[in-house]
Amino acid sequence: MHWGLARTIIALPGTVLVFIPAIILLLSKDSRFSPRLTTPSQIWFWLALLAASVGFTLCVLTVKCFIKYGEGTPAPWDPPRKLVISGPYGYSRNPMITGALLLLLAEALFFHSWPIAAWLILFFVGNAIYFPLVEEKGLEKRFGDEYLKYKSRVPRWIPRLRTWGKSQTDGQDT
């Protein structure tokens, strides 16, 4: 595994999806928000499994797209050198964050944890503020008109039902 990618996985999703939820679970233990594991006999277990499966798949696919098409990683210290518009990025501009949100939802459901659900909301609100104010401005500077065209055709959060249709490999709109 590429060291930059391993460092990215530990630092970014590791913090959001593992370290902070673990702290939340430890701090909420023995409180009125004490976590309770779901069991396969409960619908929450199956909803958590579905959310985790979709979220994990999205995260893996987006990282692969960053490496294959973007020639970089999701990390700020090794960003993609090319604009990534294929795969899940043809449907939504932020499928990696959507994947992380689904994983947090899975954790909240699996542990019956309102504090993790609150962390999910806080994480989404933080990203909803950060992306238009910082991330998108940086992408506009780095990729110019190519990003502006992509941004005008692909929604930030709610995915399109059909892919945008511009192929990463041939650069053509379909």
C-alpha positions as a Python dict, from the first residue, in 0.01 Angstrom:
ca = {
    (1, 'M'): (0, 0, 0),
    (2, 'H'): (118, 349, -84),
    (3, 'W'): (237, 519, 242),
    (4, 'G'): (56, 846, 158),
    (5, 'L'): (-269, 656, 118),
    (6, 'A'): (-217, 460, 442),
    (7, 'R'): (-146, 784, 628),
    (8, 'T'): (-458, 938, 473),
    (9, 'I'): (-678, 647, 584),
    (10, 'I'): (-547, 662, 939),
    (11, 'A'): (-562, 1040, 970),
    (12, 'L'): (-886, 1134, 796),
    (13, 'P'): (-1150, 860, 797),
    (14, 'G'): (-979, 697, 1094),
    (15, 'T'): (-1040, 1008, 1302),
    (16, 'V'): (-1395, 1069, 1178),
    (17, 'L'): (-1517, 709, 1172),
    (18, 'V'): (-1317, 535, 1445),
    (19, 'F'): (-1145, 761, 1698),
    (20, 'I'): (-1421, 1019, 1754),
    (21, 'P'): (-1702, 757, 1767),
    (22, 'A'): (-1492, 549, 2010),
    (23, 'I'): (-1450, 851, 2237),
    (24, 'I'): (-1823, 923, 2208),
    (25, 'L'): (-1907, 565, 2303),
    (26, 'L'): (-1667, 572, 2599),
    (27, 'L'): (-1798, 905, 2725),
    (28, 'S'): (-2163, 805, 2685),
    (29, 'K'): (-2115, 474, 2868),
    (30, 'D'): (-2311, 467, 3194),
    (31, 'S'): (-2517, 768, 3089),
    (32, 'R'): (-2873, 794, 2967),
    (33, 'F'): (-2721, 771, 2616),
    (34, 'S'): (-2534, 450, 2694),
    (35, 'P'): (-2483, 250, 2374),
    (36, 'R'): (-2667, -78, 2320),
    (37, 'L'): (-2567, -317, 2046),
    (38, 'T'): (-2836, -420, 1802),
    (39, 'T'): (-2894, -784, 1720),
    (40, 'P'): (-2982, -953, 1392),
    (41, 'S'): (-3338, -988, 1518),
    (42, 'Q'): (-3377, -608, 1508),
    (43, 'I'): (-3441, -402, 1194),
    (44, 'W'): (-3173, -152, 1308),
    (45, 'F'): (-2908, -420, 1263),
    (46, 'W'): (-3003, -476, 899),
    (47, 'L'): (-3036, -104, 825),
    (48, 'A'): (-2692, -50, 981),
    (49, 'L'): (-2550, -332, 769),
    (50, 'L'): (-2701, -182, 453),
    (51, 'A'): (-2572, 169, 534),
    (52, 'A'): (-2227, 31, 618),
    (53, 'S'): (-2210, -173, 297),
    (54, 'V'): (-2308, 117, 73),
    (55, 'G'): (-2090, 365, 265),
    (56, 'F'): (-1783, 141, 261),
    (57, 'T'): (-1828, 66, -110),
    (58, 'L'): (-1855, 438, -189),
    (59, 'C'): (-1542, 516, 11),
    (60, 'V'): (-1339, 242, -158),
    (61, 'L'): (-1459, 339, -508),
    (62, 'T'): (-1382, 706, -455),
    (63, 'V'): (-1030, 636, -327),
    (64, 'K'): (-968, 411, -629),
    (65, 'C'): (-1087, 691, -860),
    (66, 'F'): (-854, 941, -690),
    (67, 'I'): (-558, 708, -741),
    (68, 'K'): (-646, 588, -1094),
    (69, 'Y'): (-783, 905, -1254),
    (70, 'G'): (-666, 1181, -1023),
    (71, 'E'): (-310, 1056, -977),
    (72, 'G'): (-321, 1141, -608),
    (73, 'T'): (-504, 1062, -286),
    (74, 'P'): (-793, 1223, -95),
    (75, 'A'): (-542, 1380, 144),
    (76, 'P'): (-468, 1753, 135),
    (77, 'W'): (-94, 1673, 144),
    (78, 'D'): (-121, 1454, -172),
    (79, 'P'): (-422, 1586, -367),
    (80, 'P'): (-522, 1459, -709),
    (81, 'R'): (-335, 1625, -993),
    (82, 'K'): (-629, 1573, -1229),
    (83, 'L'): (-997, 1647, -1173),
    (84, 'V'): (-1184, 1326, -1089),
    (85, 'I'): (-1523, 1306, -1263),
    (86, 'S'): (-1568, 930, -1317),
    (87, 'G'): (-1731, 659, -1113),
    (88, 'P'): (-1935, 791, -820),
    (89, 'Y'): (-1815, 1144, -905),
    (90, 'G'): (-2034, 1136, -1216),
    (91, 'Y'): (-2340, 1131, -987),
    (92, 'S'): (-2237, 1356, -697),
    (93, 'R'): (-1946, 1590, -627),
    (94, 'N'): (-1892, 1450, -277),
    (95, 'P'): (-1951, 1074, -278),
    (96, 'M'): (-1663, 1015, -37),
    (97, 'I'): (-1829, 1230, 229),
    (98, 'T'): (-2162, 1060, 153),
    (99, 'G'): (-1989, 727, 213),
    (100, 'A'): (-1850, 852, 545),
    (101, 'L'): (-2194, 981, 646),
    (102, 'L'): (-2346, 641, 569),
    (103, 'L'): (-2079, 472, 780),
    (104, 'L'): (-2153, 707, 1070),
    (105, 'L'): (-2524, 633, 1027),
    (106, 'A'): (-2442, 262, 1044),
    (107, 'E'): (-2249, 317, 1368),
    (108, 'A'): (-2532, 522, 1520),
    (109, 'L'): (-2785, 252, 1429),
    (110, 'F'): (-2567, -41, 1532),
    (111, 'F'): (-2490, 109, 1875),
    (112, 'H'): (-2830, 279, 1919),
    (113, 'S'): (-2625, 591, 1985),
    (114, 'W'): (-2783, 935, 1973),
    (115, 'P'): (-2444, 1096, 2045),
    (116, 'I'): (-2296, 933, 1731),
    (117, 'A'): (-2605, 1051, 1539),
    (118, 'A'): (-2531, 1402, 1668),
    (119, 'W'): (-2167, 1362, 1552),
    (120, 'L'): (-2299, 1258, 1208),
    (121, 'I'): (-2506, 1578, 1188),
    (122, 'L'): (-2216, 1794, 1311),
    (123, 'F'): (-1983, 1631, 1057),
    (124, 'F'): (-2231, 1694, 775),
    (125, 'V'): (-2292, 2057, 875),
    (126, 'G'): (-1917, 2118, 899),
    (127, 'N'): (-1867, 1977, 549),
    (128, 'A'): (-2170, 2163, 413),
    (129, 'I'): (-2000, 2486, 526),
    (130, 'Y'): (-1643, 2388, 437),
    (131, 'F'): (-1704, 2264, 82),
    (132, 'P'): (-1854, 2578, -73),
    (133, 'L'): (-1631, 2818, 122),
    (134, 'V'): (-1296, 2640, 94),
    (135, 'E'): (-1281, 2315, -102),
    (136, 'E'): (-1473, 2431, -410),
    (137, 'K'): (-1281, 2759, -429),
    (138, 'G'): (-955, 2562, -427),
    (139, 'L'): (-1082, 2327, -698),
    (140, 'E'): (-1187, 2625, -911),
    (141, 'K'): (-833, 2766, -882),
    (142, 'R'): (-664, 2432, -955),
    (143, 'F'): (-887, 2307, -1237),
    (144, 'G'): (-1050, 2626, -1372),
    (145, 'D'): (-1324, 2595, -1636),
    (146, 'E'): (-1314, 2215, -1627),
    (147, 'Y'): (-1425, 2220, -1262),
    (148, 'L'): (-1679, 2499, -1318),
    (149, 'K'): (-1843, 2296, -1597),
    (150, 'Y'): (-1846, 1983, -1378),
    (151, 'K'): (-1981, 2182, -1082),
    (152, 'S'): (-2266, 2322, -1294),
    (153, 'R'): (-2376, 1972, -1402),
    (154, 'V'): (-2320, 1751, -1098),
    (155, 'P'): (-2492, 1820, -763),
    (156, 'R'): (-2292, 1863, -444),
    (157, 'W'): (-2479, 1613, -221),
    (158, 'I'): (-2795, 1458, -367),
    (159, 'P'): (-2680, 1229, -648),
    (160, 'R'): (-2810, 1246, -1001),
    (161, 'L'): (-3016, 946, -1109),
    (162, 'R'): (-2794, 907, -1414),
    (163, 'T'): (-2424, 978, -1440),
    (164, 'W'): (-2318, 1312, -1582),
    (165, 'G'): (-2180, 1121, -1876),
    (166, 'K'): (-1841, 1284, -1923),
    (167, 'S'): (-1588, 1006, -1940),
    (168, 'Q'): (-1262, 1040, -1748),
    (169, 'T'): (-1078, 856, -2021),
    (170, 'D'): (-1208, 1027, -2334),
    (171, 'G'): (-1319, 1365, -2195),
    (172, 'Q'): (-1642, 1363, -2397),
    (173, 'D'): (-1993, 1448, -2278),
    (174, 'T'): (-2245, 1178, -2358),
}
